[in-house]
Amino acid sequence: MVTILAGALGGAIGVAAAAKGYQRLTLSRAKHPSLMGHVRMAKRIAGQIPFYQYGEDRFFAADGAPAEVAAQRRAGFDRLAAIYAERFGKSVAMTKAARTRLSDLQFTGSYRVPFQFAAHVRAHLGTGSFLERSEGPIVHDLDGNALIDLTGSYGVNLFGYDFYKETIREGAEMVEALGPVLGSYHPVVLDNAERLAKISKLDEISFHMSGTEAVMQAVRLARYHTKRRRLVRFCGAYHGWWGDVQPGIGNPTPADNTLTLADMSDKTLKVLATRKDIACVLVNPLQALHPNGGAPSDNSMVDSSRKAGFDKAAYGDFLRRLAATCKKAGIVLIFDEVFVGFRLAPGGAAEYFGVEPDMITYGKTLGGGLPVGVLCGRADLMKRWRDDRPVDICFARGTFNSHPYVMGAMNAFLRRLDTPEVTAVYDGLDERFDARAAKLNAALAAEGLPVEVKTLSTIWTVLYTVPSRYNWMLQYYLRAEGLALSWVGSGRLILSLDIGEDLFDDIVRRFVAAAKAMRDDGWWWQGDGVTNKLLRRGVLRETLKARFGKKG
């Protein structure tokens, strides 16, 4: 009898172990094969990469270019440095002075280019971070330079800076009598909530001071109501800087309850359909432009392997299958539209792709120019307590949530969103910006330049078509031509809707001129047999030498 029981017990243990092993294997297969899909490994590797920098000779020949090409590049770099010294002196001087006090500026200033090149670039191509004023799509720096703004203010600037100046003024006038009274609500809050419920097609609204906070609350509520601990994010996606949604590099603590899975993958859908511990899935629709890839920052470029491309039908189909899988499995589907909300359609990405998530977070442009985060959700998911367990609550509150001035600016934005003038702007939006991208790409191709752009409506990514260690230099040539870029360089261009056709033609002219100057200065020199793979291997070899103290 004992033997029989022991055998049965052993068999049960074996079955359980096999089931657990199969679950682990299924999960492993659902991860993207890149380091971004394996965040723990990425963090370990990042911790082993040593700092090293190039001397002047290596700086100009990191790809093995011959002496005459290195000399050509050096001469071009010196000409560019002279332009920067002449045009941007005041702006750069204030930026240098502010670096000792502003830690954010220290970070962004250090990560514009690959770290091996950074010291020499900072010494000679200083980029000013201060501006004096804006006029439509034009910003003016402290030196009097007029620059065409392609930064989009991290995505906030959709309708143009003048639009947001007006909504901020209108909002301030709306709430002026109450002023900065906190805790109670200005009447405009109810109108905002009603309008957002209509836009999101969801029941209830929660206001926050940032997109990060709105996402935090969405995840917390999903865990509270499902009584499950895990969340799923997709490889490469950004959902704010807090720990659970930003595992791996950049997060000093482990995010053990976070699963990072491959985007647009049937293997991911299988994991979601079979596991019982997943509370929610976070979707950032911006990933439609570069599924399973991170934000395209120039500081990470060691070759030309950056990829991007938007297939609306394919991405929309995956999102709809994802929504059906989550619904069947009892998983909360959260659309993080902090960045893309209202850029793609008046009803956001949910409307654009034809999906009905359980929760949606908004931010950026919705604040009418002021900081905001918003969570919209089903009534059953937004409730923060249990009727049958009155002490079991899901707490979330913030001093500045529903700040009267923010609510006023938001209301001015939402009211304008309903006007025929703004509604008309969305008509043919994709076609208009696709045509603009085609025009720029045609102009670049006509000059034989190894640069092209890929687009998700008003959000563009710059790609390079020949292997190169120096693509990150383009951002400095673009700025010399009067195009303002964000700290991620030429990787992401965010266009505002107040850029007219004449101004866009000027952008094309400046962009092409910058790329021609870069080519003529030798940065896109091509050696025989040079490939992206060979360039990556070269960087790996020099990194290993630096890590283990080898010479040569």
Secondary structure in CASP SS format (residue, H / E / C, confidence):
PFRMAT SS
TARGET T0000
AUTHOR 0000-0000-0000
METHOD secondary structure of the structure
MODEL  1
M C 1.00
V H 1.00
T H 1.00
I H 1.00
L H 1.00
A H 1.00
G H 1.00
A H 1.00
L H 1.00
G H 1.00
G H 1.00
A H 1.00
I H 1.00
G H 1.00
V H 1.00
A H 1.00
A H 1.00
A H 1.00
A H 1.00
K H 1.00
G H 1.00
Y H 1.00
Q H 1.00
R H 1.00
L H 1.00
T H 1.00
L H 1.00
S H 1.00
R H 1.00
A C 1.00
K C 1.00
H C 1.00
P C 1.00
S C 1.00
L H 1.00
M H 1.00
G H 1.00
H C 1.00
V H 1.00
R H 1.00
M H 1.00
A H 1.00
K H 1.00
R H 1.00
I H 1.00
A H 1.00
G C 1.00
Q C 1.00
I C 1.00
P C 1.00
F C 1.00
Y C 1.00
Q C 1.00
Y C 1.00
G C 1.00
E H 1.00
D H 1.00
R H 1.00
F H 1.00
F C 1.00
A C 1.00
A C 1.00
D C 1.00
G C 1.00
A C 1.00
P C 1.00
A H 1.00
E H 1.00
V H 1.00
A H 1.00
A H 1.00
Q H 1.00
R H 1.00
R H 1.00
A H 1.00
G H 1.00
F H 1.00
D H 1.00
R H 1.00
L H 1.00
A H 1.00
A H 1.00
I H 1.00
Y H 1.00
A H 1.00
E H 1.00
R H 1.00
F C 1.00
G H 1.00
K H 1.00
S H 1.00
V H 1.00
A H 1.00
M H 1.00
T H 1.00
K H 1.00
A H 1.00
A H 1.00
R H 1.00
T C 1.00
R C 1.00
L C 1.00
S H 1.00
D H 1.00
L H 1.00
Q H 1.00
F H 1.00
T H 1.00
G H 1.00
S H 1.00
Y C 1.00
R C 1.00
V C 1.00
P C 1.00
F H 1.00
Q H 1.00
F H 1.00
A H 1.00
A H 1.00
H H 1.00
V H 1.00
R H 1.00
A H 1.00
H H 1.00
L C 1.00
G C 1.00
T C 1.00
G C 1.00
S C 1.00
F C 1.00
L E 1.00
E E 1.00
R E 1.00
S E 1.00
E E 1.00
G C 1.00
P C 1.00
I E 1.00
V E 1.00
H E 1.00
D E 1.00
L C 1.00
D C 1.00
G C 1.00
N C 1.00
A E 1.00
L E 1.00
I E 1.00
D E 1.00
L C 1.00
T C 1.00
G H 1.00
S H 1.00
Y H 1.00
G H 1.00
V C 1.00
N C 1.00
L C 1.00
F C 1.00
G C 1.00
Y H 1.00
D H 1.00
F H 1.00
Y H 1.00
K H 1.00
E H 1.00
T H 1.00
I H 1.00
R H 1.00
E H 1.00
G H 1.00
A H 1.00
E H 1.00
M H 1.00
V H 1.00
E C 1.00
A C 1.00
L C 1.00
G C 1.00
P C 1.00
V C 1.00
L C 1.00
G C 1.00
S C 1.00
Y C 1.00
H C 1.00
P C 1.00
V H 1.00
V H 1.00
L H 1.00
D H 1.00
N H 1.00
A H 1.00
E H 1.00
R H 1.00
L H 1.00
A H 1.00
K H 1.00
I H 1.00
S H 1.00
K C 1.00
L C 1.00
D C 1.00
E E 1.00
I E 1.00
S E 1.00
F E 1.00
H E 1.00
M C 1.00
S C 1.00
G H 1.00
T H 1.00
E H 1.00
A H 1.00
V H 1.00
M H 1.00
Q H 1.00
A H 1.00
V H 1.00
R H 1.00
L H 1.00
A H 1.00
R H 1.00
Y H 1.00
H H 1.00
T H 1.00
K C 1.00
R C 1.00
R C 1.00
R E 1.00
L E 1.00
V E 1.00
R E 1.00
F E 1.00
C C 1.00
G C 1.00
A C 1.00
Y C 1.00
H C 1.00
G C 1.00
W C 1.00
W C 1.00
G H 1.00
D H 1.00
V H 1.00
Q C 1.00
P C 1.00
G C 1.00
I C 1.00
G C 1.00
N C 1.00
P C 1.00
T C 1.00
P C 1.00
A C 1.00
D C 1.00
N C 1.00
T E 1.00
L E 1.00
T E 1.00
L E 1.00
A C 1.00
D C 1.00
M C 1.00
S C 1.00
D H 1.00
K H 1.00
T H 1.00
L H 1.00
K H 1.00
V H 1.00
L H 1.00
A H 1.00
T H 1.00
R C 1.00
K C 1.00
D C 1.00
I E 1.00
A E 1.00
C E 1.00
V E 1.00
L E 1.00
V E 1.00
N C 1.00
P H 1.00
L H 1.00
Q H 1.00
A H 1.00
L C 1.00
H C 1.00
P C 1.00
N C 1.00
G C 1.00
G C 1.00
A C 1.00
P C 1.00
S C 1.00
D H 1.00
N H 1.00
S H 1.00
M C 1.00
V C 1.00
D C 1.00
S C 1.00
S C 1.00
R C 1.00
K C 1.00
A C 1.00
G C 1.00
F C 1.00
D C 1.00
K H 1.00
A H 1.00
A H 1.00
Y H 1.00
G H 1.00
D H 1.00
F H 1.00
L H 1.00
R H 1.00
R H 1.00
L H 1.00
A H 1.00
A H 1.00
T H 1.00
C H 1.00
K H 1.00
K H 1.00
A H 1.00
G C 1.00
I C 1.00
V E 1.00
L E 1.00
I E 1.00
F E 1.00
D E 1.00
E C 1.00
V C 1.00
F C 1.00
V C 1.00
G C 1.00
F C 1.00
R C 1.00
L C 1.00
A C 1.00
P C 1.00
G C 1.00
G H 1.00
A H 1.00
A H 1.00
E H 1.00
Y H 1.00
F H 1.00
G C 1.00
V C 1.00
E C 1.00
P C 1.00
D C 1.00
M E 1.00
I E 1.00
T E 1.00
Y E 1.00
G E 1.00
K H 1.00
T H 1.00
L H 1.00
G H 1.00
G C 1.00
G C 1.00
L C 1.00
P C 1.00
V C 1.00
G E 1.00
V E 1.00
L E 1.00
C E 1.00
G E 1.00
R C 1.00
A H 1.00
D H 1.00
L H 1.00
M H 1.00
K C 1.00
R C 1.00
W E 1.00
R E 1.00
D C 1.00
D C 1.00
R E 1.00
P E 1.00
V E 1.00
D E 1.00
I E 1.00
C C 1.00
F C 1.00
A C 1.00
R C 1.00
G C 1.00
T C 1.00
F C 1.00
N C 1.00
S C 1.00
H C 1.00
P H 1.00
Y H 1.00
V H 1.00
M H 1.00
G H 1.00
A H 1.00
M H 1.00
N H 1.00
A H 1.00
F H 1.00
L H 1.00
R H 1.00
R H 1.00
L H 1.00
D C 1.00
T C 1.00
P H 1.00
E H 1.00
V H 1.00
T H 1.00
A H 1.00
V H 1.00
Y H 1.00
D C 1.00
G C 1.00
L H 1.00
D H 1.00
E H 1.00
R H 1.00
F H 1.00
D H 1.00
A H 1.00
R H 1.00
A H 1.00
A H 1.00
K H 1.00
L H 1.00
N H 1.00
A H 1.00
A H 1.00
L H 1.00
A H 1.00
A H 1.00
E C 1.00
G C 1.00
L C 1.00
P C 1.00
V E 1.00
E E 1.00
V E 1.00
K E 1.00
T E 1.00
L E 1.00
S C 1.00
T C 1.00
I E 1.00
W E 1.00
T E 1.00
V E 1.00
L E 1.00
Y E 1.00
T C 1.00
V C 1.00
P C 1.00
S C 1.00
R C 1.00
Y C 1.00
N H 1.00
W H 1.00
M H 1.00
L H 1.00
Q H 1.00
Y H 1.00
Y H 1.00
L H 1.00
R H 1.00
A H 1.00
E C 1.00
G C 1.00
L E 1.00
A E 1.00
L C 1.00
S C 1.00
W C 1.00
V C 1.00
G H 1.00
S H 1.00
G H 1.00
R E 1.00
L E 1.00
I E 1.00
L C 1.00
S C 1.00
L C 1.00
D C 1.00
I C 1.00
G C 1.00
E H 1.00
D H 1.00
L H 1.00
F H 1.00
D H 1.00
D H 1.00
I H 1.00
V H 1.00
R H 1.00
R H 1.00
F H 1.00
V H 1.00
A H 1.00
A H 1.00
A H 1.00
K H 1.00
A H 1.00
M H 1.00
R H 1.00
D H 1.00
D C 1.00
G C 1.00
W C 1.00
W C 1.00
W C 1.00
Q C 1.00
G C 1.00
D C 1.00
G C 1.00
V C 1.00
T C 1.00
N H 1.00
K H 1.00
L H 1.00
L H 1.00
R H 1.00
R H 1.00
G H 1.00
V H 1.00
L H 1.00
R H 1.00
E H 1.00
T H 1.00
L H 1.00
K H 1.00
A H 1.00
R H 1.00
F H 1.00
G C 1.00
K C 1.00
K C 1.00
G C 1.00
END
